[in-house]
Amino acid sequence: MSSGAALRDYLVAVGLAGVVSSARERSLGRYRLFAARDPRVLIGIDPQGAWSERDLVRLMAGKCGVSDDPRCVSGHDVIDPELTVAALDAFAARVRDVARRRAPVLFGTGHPHRLIGFYAGLAHAMSAAGCEVLTPAQGRCVDITTRFGLRTCSLDYVQGVGLVRESGGERPGCAPGAHTHSPLPVRLALDAAAGGGGPLPELVVGDHGWVCGAGQLGFEAIGLADTDDPAVFVGEAEGVVSVAVPVDDGVRSDYYTPLTRYVLNRACLSQ
């Protein structure tokens, strides 16, 4: 899928943009928590601005296309597919630049069951182009606070993409692991890369805490984000995140494959 028009139609047809599954009530709740500086939704960002709930609604309307009407408090969010395509073009430009320089890159996701295929396709193509796909701190443990309390997880990589597994969960190297918003995995990976004397990534590609945590530490970071993830878009607005692509991050994993192909086509890379 090489044309923007075809991609726009596809995004709406499969629910990646247009009317999406994210509930307006959930998104507004996240905006309120972000305005209160709740670390569960900051996911690694240390905002410089005040960012009231109303400020966040305006920001997300401009970045994603959600309603900016304060009276709209229920129903499903809407993502403008034009904004998604424009952001994917900017995303591809950063991938192309890094690939041309054959620079090291780090991939990671907090949505492994949905998004690992999207990132794995990019990792494979960038590796083939001469980029080193980094896998620092593989197997190391990290304690992450979840809704069920503090859980000890291990950092793993599947097809070059970082993720976490809860202790006693899937066997490393097998099916994708746990869902998380935490920035701790990327901090662990970057600390290990820095301490190990190896290369540091010139680009971090991911979502949730991977993109926010890396960007806050000064690494160039790009990634995908849903309408209930305001931190990624605040990070972009404040210059911490280079590119935030608005897209529903909870649809079927195979629905993201055309996005991988589109990015690689725009980046002049083969899959």
PEJOTA-V439159 format. One record per helix or strand of 2 or more residues. SS is the DSSP state (~ for helix, > for strand). FROM is the first residue (numbers start at 1). TO is the last residue. Records with the same first field share a line. If there is no record, write none. Layout:
SS = FROM-TO / FROM-TO
//
This chain:
~ = 4-14 / 24-35 / 39-42 / 53-63 / 81-101 / 112-128 / 184-195 / 208-216 / 230-237 / 253-266
> = 18-23 / 76-79 / 105-108 / 141-146 / 149-158 / 161-166 / 203-206 / 221-225 / 243-246
//
